[in-house]
Amino acid sequence: METYGLVRMEKGPGRKLAPKVIYDKVELVLPLTERAALRKTAGGRR
């Protein structure tokens, strides 16, 4: 998750690292059909 920029690892107590959430909301859009994917890359709805 740190690689994708969603969390940041910060020093915790002692030598431990603790994840710190950077965003409070993440939206993920996944087309469920090939047609939906093509429509999205074409620039809008048809």
C-alpha distance matrix in Angstrom:
0.0 3.8 5.4 5.3 6.5 5.4 5.9 8.4 9.9 13.5 16.6 17.8 21.3 22.7 20.5 17.5 14.0 12.6 9.3 10.6 9.6 10.6 11.8 14.0 13.9 12.1 14.6 14.2 17.5 18.4 22.1 23.8 26.7 27.4 29.8 27.2 25.1 28.2 29.2 26.0 26.3 30.0 29.3 29.9 31.6 34.8
3.8 0.0 3.8 5.4 5.0 5.7 4.8 5.7 7.2 10.9 14.1 16.0 19.6 20.8 18.4 15.8 12.2 11.4 8.4 9.4 9.4 9.8 11.9 14.8 15.4 14.0 16.8 16.9 20.2 21.4 25.0 27.0 29.7 30.2 32.5 29.9 27.5 30.4 31.4 28.0 28.0 31.6 30.7 31.6 33.7 36.9
5.4 3.8 0.0 3.8 5.5 7.7 8.3 9.0 10.5 14.1 17.1 19.3 22.8 23.7 21.0 18.7 15.2 14.9 12.2 13.1 12.8 12.6 14.2 17.3 17.2 15.1 17.3 16.7 19.5 20.4 23.7 25.9 28.3 28.3 30.7 28.4 25.6 28.3 29.6 26.3 25.9 29.5 28.9 30.2 32.4 35.5
5.3 5.4 3.8 0.0 3.8 5.6 7.9 9.9 12.3 15.8 19.2 21.1 24.8 26.1 23.7 21.2 17.5 16.5 13.2 13.3 11.9 11.2 11.9 14.9 14.2 11.7 13.6 13.1 16.0 17.2 20.6 22.9 25.4 25.5 27.7 25.1 22.6 25.3 26.3 22.9 22.7 26.3 25.5 26.6 28.8 32.0
6.5 5.0 5.5 3.8 0.0 3.8 5.7 7.2 10.4 13.4 17.0 19.1 22.8 24.4 22.3 19.9 16.1 14.8 11.5 10.8 9.4 7.9 9.3 12.8 12.9 11.3 13.9 14.4 17.5 19.4 22.8 25.4 28.0 28.3 30.1 27.3 24.9 27.6 28.2 24.6 24.6 28.1 26.8 27.8 30.1 33.5
5.4 5.7 7.7 5.6 3.8 0.0 3.8 7.0 10.2 13.2 16.8 18.1 21.8 23.8 22.1 19.3 15.6 13.5 9.7 8.8 6.6 6.0 6.7 9.6 9.9 8.6 11.8 12.7 16.2 18.2 21.9 24.1 27.1 27.9 29.7 26.6 24.7 27.7 28.1 24.6 25.1 28.6 27.2 27.7 29.6 33.0
5.9 4.8 8.3 7.9 5.7 3.8 0.0 3.8 6.7 9.5 13.1 14.3 18.0 20.0 18.5 15.6 11.9 9.7 6.1 5.4 4.6 5.4 7.9 10.6 11.9 11.6 15.1 16.2 19.8 21.6 25.4 27.4 30.5 31.4 33.3 30.3 28.4 31.5 31.9 28.4 28.9 32.4 31.0 31.4 33.4 36.8
8.4 5.7 9.0 9.9 7.2 7.0 3.8 0.0 3.8 6.3 10.0 12.0 15.8 17.5 15.8 13.4 9.7 8.3 5.7 5.1 6.5 6.8 10.3 13.2 15.1 15.1 18.6 19.7 23.3 25.1 28.8 30.9 33.9 34.6 36.5 33.6 31.5 34.4 34.9 31.3 31.6 35.0 33.6 34.3 36.4 39.9
9.9 7.2 10.5 12.3 10.4 10.2 6.7 3.8 0.0 3.8 6.9 9.0 12.7 14.0 12.1 9.7 6.0 5.5 4.5 6.0 8.8 10.1 13.6 16.1 18.2 18.3 21.7 22.6 26.2 27.7 31.5 33.3 36.3 37.1 39.2 36.5 34.3 37.3 38.0 34.5 34.7 38.3 37.0 37.7 39.8 43.2
13.5 10.9 14.1 15.8 13.4 13.2 9.5 6.3 3.8 0.0 3.8 6.2 10.0 11.6 10.3 8.6 5.5 5.4 6.3 6.6 10.3 11.4 15.1 17.4 20.0 20.7 24.3 25.6 29.3 31.0 34.8 36.7 39.8 40.6 42.6 39.7 37.7 40.7 41.2 37.6 37.9 41.3 39.9 40.6 42.6 46.1
16.6 14.1 17.1 19.2 17.0 16.8 13.1 10.0 6.9 3.8 0.0 3.8 6.9 8.0 7.0 6.2 4.7 6.2 8.8 9.8 13.6 15.0 18.7 20.7 23.5 24.3 27.9 29.2 32.8 34.5 38.2 40.0 43.1 43.9 46.1 43.2 41.2 44.2 44.8 41.3 41.5 45.0 43.6 44.3 46.3 49.8
17.8 16.0 19.3 21.1 19.1 18.1 14.3 12.0 9.0 6.2 3.8 0.0 3.8 6.3 6.8 5.2 5.1 5.5 9.0 10.2 13.9 16.1 19.4 20.8 23.8 24.9 28.6 29.9 33.7 35.2 39.0 40.6 43.8 45.0 47.1 44.2 42.4 45.6 46.1 42.7 43.2 46.7 45.3 45.7 47.5 51.0
21.3 19.6 22.8 24.8 22.8 21.8 18.0 15.8 12.7 10.0 6.9 3.8 0.0 3.8 6.3 5.9 7.9 8.7 12.4 13.7 17.4 19.7 22.9 24.0 27.0 28.3 32.0 33.3 37.1 38.6 42.4 43.8 47.1 48.3 50.5 47.6 45.9 49.2 49.7 46.3 46.9 50.4 49.0 49.3 51.0 54.5
22.7 20.8 23.7 26.1 24.4 23.8 20.0 17.5 14.0 11.6 8.0 6.3 3.8 0.0 3.8 5.6 8.7 10.8 14.6 16.4 20.1 22.3 25.7 27.0 30.0 30.9 34.5 35.6 39.3 40.6 44.4 45.7 48.9 50.0 52.4 49.6 47.7 50.9 51.6 48.2 48.6 52.2 51.0 51.5 53.3 56.7
20.5 18.4 21.0 23.7 22.3 22.1 18.5 15.8 12.1 10.3 7.0 6.8 6.3 3.8 0.0 3.8 6.7 9.9 13.4 15.7 19.4 21.4 24.9 26.6 29.2 29.7 33.2 34.0 37.6 38.7 42.4 43.8 46.9 47.7 50.3 47.7 45.5 48.6 49.6 46.2 46.4 50.0 49.0 49.7 51.6 55.0
17.5 15.8 18.7 21.2 19.9 19.3 15.6 13.4 9.7 8.6 6.2 5.2 5.9 5.6 3.8 0.0 3.8 6.6 10.1 12.8 16.3 18.8 22.0 23.6 26.1 26.5 30.0 30.7 34.4 35.4 39.2 40.4 43.6 44.6 47.1 44.5 42.5 45.7 46.6 43.3 43.6 47.3 46.2 46.8 48.6 51.9
14.0 12.2 15.2 17.5 16.1 15.6 11.9 9.7 6.0 5.5 4.7 5.1 7.9 8.7 6.7 3.8 0.0 3.8 6.8 9.5 13.0 15.2 18.5 20.3 22.7 23.0 26.5 27.3 30.9 32.1 35.9 37.3 40.4 41.4 43.8 41.1 39.1 42.2 43.1 39.7 40.0 43.6 42.5 43.1 45.0 48.3
12.6 11.4 14.9 16.5 14.8 13.5 9.7 8.3 5.5 5.4 6.2 5.5 8.7 10.8 9.9 6.6 3.8 0.0 3.8 6.4 9.8 12.6 15.6 17.0 19.5 20.2 23.7 24.8 28.5 29.9 33.7 35.2 38.4 39.6 41.8 39.0 37.2 40.5 41.1 37.7 38.3 41.9 40.6 41.0 42.6 46.0
9.3 8.4 12.2 13.2 11.5 9.7 6.1 5.7 4.5 6.3 8.8 9.0 12.4 14.6 13.4 10.1 6.8 3.8 0.0 3.8 6.5 9.3 12.2 13.8 16.0 16.4 20.0 21.0 24.8 26.3 30.1 31.6 34.9 36.1 38.2 35.3 33.5 36.8 37.3 33.9 34.6 38.1 36.9 37.1 38.8 42.2
10.6 9.4 13.1 13.3 10.8 8.8 5.4 5.1 6.0 6.6 9.8 10.2 13.7 16.4 15.7 12.8 9.5 6.4 3.8 0.0 3.8 6.3 9.4 11.0 13.8 14.8 18.6 20.2 24.0 26.0 29.8 31.6 34.9 36.1 37.9 34.8 33.2 36.3 36.5 33.0 33.8 37.2 35.6 35.7 37.5 41.0
9.6 9.4 12.8 11.9 9.4 6.6 4.6 6.5 8.8 10.3 13.6 13.9 17.4 20.1 19.4 16.3 13.0 9.8 6.5 3.8 0.0 3.8 5.9 7.4 10.0 11.1 14.9 16.8 20.6 22.8 26.5 28.4 31.7 33.1 34.7 31.4 30.0 33.2 33.2 29.7 30.7 34.0 32.3 32.3 33.9 37.5
10.6 9.8 12.6 11.2 7.9 6.0 5.4 6.8 10.1 11.4 15.0 16.1 19.7 22.3 21.4 18.8 15.2 12.6 9.3 6.3 3.8 0.0 3.8 6.9 9.2 10.3 14.0 16.2 19.8 22.4 26.0 28.4 31.5 32.5 33.9 30.6 29.0 32.0 31.8 28.1 29.0 32.1 30.2 30.3 32.3 35.9
11.8 11.9 14.2 11.9 9.3 6.7 7.9 10.3 13.6 15.1 18.7 19.4 22.9 25.7 24.9 22.0 18.5 15.6 12.2 9.4 5.9 3.8 0.0 3.8 5.6 7.1 10.8 13.5 17.0 19.9 23.4 25.8 28.9 30.1 31.2 27.7 26.5 29.5 29.0 25.4 26.7 29.6 27.5 27.4 29.1 32.8
14.0 14.8 17.3 14.9 12.8 9.6 10.6 13.2 16.1 17.4 20.7 20.8 24.0 27.0 26.6 23.6 20.3 17.0 13.8 11.0 7.4 6.9 3.8 0.0 3.8 7.1 10.4 13.6 17.0 20.0 23.4 25.4 28.8 30.4 31.3 27.7 27.0 30.1 29.3 25.9 27.7 30.5 28.3 27.6 28.9 32.6
13.9 15.4 17.2 14.2 12.9 9.9 11.9 15.1 18.2 20.0 23.5 23.8 27.0 30.0 29.2 26.1 22.7 19.5 16.0 13.8 10.0 9.2 5.6 3.8 0.0 3.8 6.7 10.1 13.3 16.4 19.7 21.8 25.1 26.8 27.6 24.0 23.4 26.5 25.6 22.3 24.2 27.0 24.9 24.1 25.3 28.9
12.1 14.0 15.1 11.7 11.3 8.6 11.6 15.1 18.3 20.7 24.3 24.9 28.3 30.9 29.7 26.5 23.0 20.2 16.4 14.8 11.1 10.3 7.1 7.1 3.8 0.0 3.8 6.6 10.1 13.0 16.5 18.8 22.0 23.4 24.4 20.9 20.0 23.2 22.7 19.3 21.0 24.0 22.2 21.7 23.0 26.5
14.6 16.8 17.3 13.6 13.9 11.8 15.1 18.6 21.7 24.3 27.9 28.6 32.0 34.5 33.2 30.0 26.5 23.7 20.0 18.6 14.9 14.0 10.8 10.4 6.7 3.8 0.0 3.8 6.6 9.9 13.1 15.5 18.6 20.1 20.9 17.3 16.7 19.9 19.1 15.9 18.0 20.8 19.1 18.3 19.3 22.8
14.2 16.9 16.7 13.1 14.4 12.7 16.2 19.7 22.6 25.6 29.2 29.9 33.3 35.6 34.0 30.7 27.3 24.8 21.0 20.2 16.8 16.2 13.5 13.6 10.1 6.6 3.8 0.0 3.8 6.4 9.9 12.4 15.4 16.9 18.0 14.7 13.7 17.2 17.0 13.9 15.8 19.0 17.9 17.2 18.2 21.4
17.5 20.2 19.5 16.0 17.5 16.2 19.8 23.3 26.2 29.3 32.8 33.7 37.1 39.3 37.6 34.4 30.9 28.5 24.8 24.0 20.6 19.8 17.0 17.0 13.3 10.1 6.6 3.8 0.0 3.8 6.6 9.4 12.1 13.5 14.4 10.9 10.2 13.6 13.3 10.5 12.8 15.7 14.9 14.0 14.7 17.8
18.4 21.4 20.4 17.2 19.4 18.2 21.6 25.1 27.7 31.0 34.5 35.2 38.6 40.6 38.7 35.4 32.1 29.9 26.3 26.0 22.8 22.4 19.9 20.0 16.4 13.0 9.9 6.4 3.8 0.0 3.8 6.2 9.1 10.6 12.1 9.2 8.4 12.2 12.6 10.5 12.6 15.6 15.7 15.0 15.3 17.7
22.1 25.0 23.7 20.6 22.8 21.9 25.4 28.8 31.5 34.8 38.2 39.0 42.4 44.4 42.4 39.2 35.9 33.7 30.1 29.8 26.5 26.0 23.4 23.4 19.7 16.5 13.1 9.9 6.6 3.8 0.0 3.8 5.6 7.2 8.4 5.6 5.5 9.2 9.7 8.6 10.9 13.4 14.1 13.1 12.8 14.8
23.8 27.0 25.9 22.9 25.4 24.1 27.4 30.9 33.3 36.7 40.0 40.6 43.8 45.7 43.8 40.4 37.3 35.2 31.6 31.6 28.4 28.4 25.8 25.4 21.8 18.8 15.5 12.4 9.4 6.2 3.8 0.0 3.8 7.0 8.6 6.9 7.9 11.1 11.8 11.7 14.0 16.2 17.2 15.9 14.9 16.2
26.7 29.7 28.3 25.4 28.0 27.1 30.5 33.9 36.3 39.8 43.1 43.8 47.1 48.9 46.9 43.6 40.4 38.4 34.9 34.9 31.7 31.5 28.9 28.8 25.1 22.0 18.6 15.4 12.1 9.1 5.6 3.8 0.0 3.8 5.4 5.3 6.6 8.9 10.1 11.0 12.9 14.5 16.3 15.2 14.0 14.5
27.4 30.2 28.3 25.5 28.3 27.9 31.4 34.6 37.1 40.6 43.9 45.0 48.3 50.0 47.7 44.6 41.4 39.6 36.1 36.1 33.1 32.5 30.1 30.4 26.8 23.4 20.1 16.9 13.5 10.6 7.2 7.0 3.8 0.0 3.8 5.4 5.1 6.3 8.6 10.0 10.8 12.3 14.8 14.4 13.8 13.9
29.8 32.5 30.7 27.7 30.1 29.7 33.3 36.5 39.2 42.6 46.1 47.1 50.5 52.4 50.3 47.1 43.8 41.8 38.2 37.9 34.7 33.9 31.2 31.3 27.6 24.4 20.9 18.0 14.4 12.1 8.4 8.6 5.4 3.8 0.0 3.8 5.4 5.1 6.1 8.6 10.0 10.5 12.8 11.9 10.7 10.3
27.2 29.9 28.4 25.1 27.3 26.6 30.3 33.6 36.5 39.7 43.2 44.2 47.6 49.6 47.7 44.5 41.1 39.0 35.3 34.8 31.4 30.6 27.7 27.7 24.0 20.9 17.3 14.7 10.9 9.2 5.6 6.9 5.3 5.4 3.8 0.0 3.8 5.5 5.1 6.2 8.8 9.9 11.2 9.8 8.8 9.8
25.1 27.5 25.6 22.6 24.9 24.7 28.4 31.5 34.3 37.7 41.2 42.4 45.9 47.7 45.5 42.5 39.1 37.2 33.5 33.2 30.0 29.0 26.5 27.0 23.4 20.0 16.7 13.7 10.2 8.4 5.5 7.9 6.6 5.1 5.4 3.8 0.0 3.8 5.5 5.2 6.4 8.7 10.4 10.3 10.6 11.9
28.2 30.4 28.3 25.3 27.6 27.7 31.5 34.4 37.3 40.7 44.2 45.6 49.2 50.9 48.6 45.7 42.2 40.5 36.8 36.3 33.2 32.0 29.5 30.1 26.5 23.2 19.9 17.2 13.6 12.2 9.2 11.1 8.9 6.3 5.1 5.5 3.8 0.0 3.8 5.4 5.2 6.1 8.9 9.4 9.8 10.3
29.2 31.4 29.6 26.3 28.2 28.1 31.9 34.9 38.0 41.2 44.8 46.1 49.7 51.6 49.6 46.6 43.1 41.1 37.3 36.5 33.2 31.8 29.0 29.3 25.6 22.7 19.1 17.0 13.3 12.6 9.7 11.8 10.1 8.6 6.1 5.1 5.5 3.8 0.0 3.8 5.6 5.1 6.8 6.1 6.1 6.9
26.0 28.0 26.3 22.9 24.6 24.6 28.4 31.3 34.5 37.6 41.3 42.7 46.3 48.2 46.2 43.3 39.7 37.7 33.9 33.0 29.7 28.1 25.4 25.9 22.3 19.3 15.9 13.9 10.5 10.5 8.6 11.7 11.0 10.0 8.6 6.2 5.2 5.4 3.8 0.0 3.8 5.4 5.6 5.5 7.1 9.5
26.3 28.0 25.9 22.7 24.6 25.1 28.9 31.6 34.7 37.9 41.5 43.2 46.9 48.6 46.4 43.6 40.0 38.3 34.6 33.8 30.7 29.0 26.7 27.7 24.2 21.0 18.0 15.8 12.8 12.6 10.9 14.0 12.9 10.8 10.0 8.8 6.4 5.2 5.6 3.8 0.0 3.8 5.3 7.5 9.8 11.6
30.0 31.6 29.5 26.3 28.1 28.6 32.4 35.0 38.3 41.3 45.0 46.7 50.4 52.2 50.0 47.3 43.6 41.9 38.1 37.2 34.0 32.1 29.6 30.5 27.0 24.0 20.8 19.0 15.7 15.6 13.4 16.2 14.5 12.3 10.5 9.9 8.7 6.1 5.1 5.4 3.8 0.0 3.8 6.1 8.3 9.2
29.3 30.7 28.9 25.5 26.8 27.2 31.0 33.6 37.0 39.9 43.6 45.3 49.0 51.0 49.0 46.2 42.5 40.6 36.9 35.6 32.3 30.2 27.5 28.3 24.9 22.2 19.1 17.9 14.9 15.7 14.1 17.2 16.3 14.8 12.8 11.2 10.4 8.9 6.8 5.6 5.3 3.8 0.0 3.8 7.2 9.3
29.9 31.6 30.2 26.6 27.8 27.7 31.4 34.3 37.7 40.6 44.3 45.7 49.3 51.5 49.7 46.8 43.1 41.0 37.1 35.7 32.3 30.3 27.4 27.6 24.1 21.7 18.3 17.2 14.0 15.0 13.1 15.9 15.2 14.4 11.9 9.8 10.3 9.4 6.1 5.5 7.5 6.1 3.8 0.0 3.8 6.7
31.6 33.7 32.4 28.8 30.1 29.6 33.4 36.4 39.8 42.6 46.3 47.5 51.0 53.3 51.6 48.6 45.0 42.6 38.8 37.5 33.9 32.3 29.1 28.9 25.3 23.0 19.3 18.2 14.7 15.3 12.8 14.9 14.0 13.8 10.7 8.8 10.6 9.8 6.1 7.1 9.8 8.3 7.2 3.8 0.0 3.8
34.8 36.9 35.5 32.0 33.5 33.0 36.8 39.9 43.2 46.1 49.8 51.0 54.5 56.7 55.0 51.9 48.3 46.0 42.2 41.0 37.5 35.9 32.8 32.6 28.9 26.5 22.8 21.4 17.8 17.7 14.8 16.2 14.5 13.9 10.3 9.8 11.9 10.3 6.9 9.5 11.6 9.2 9.3 6.7 3.8 0.0
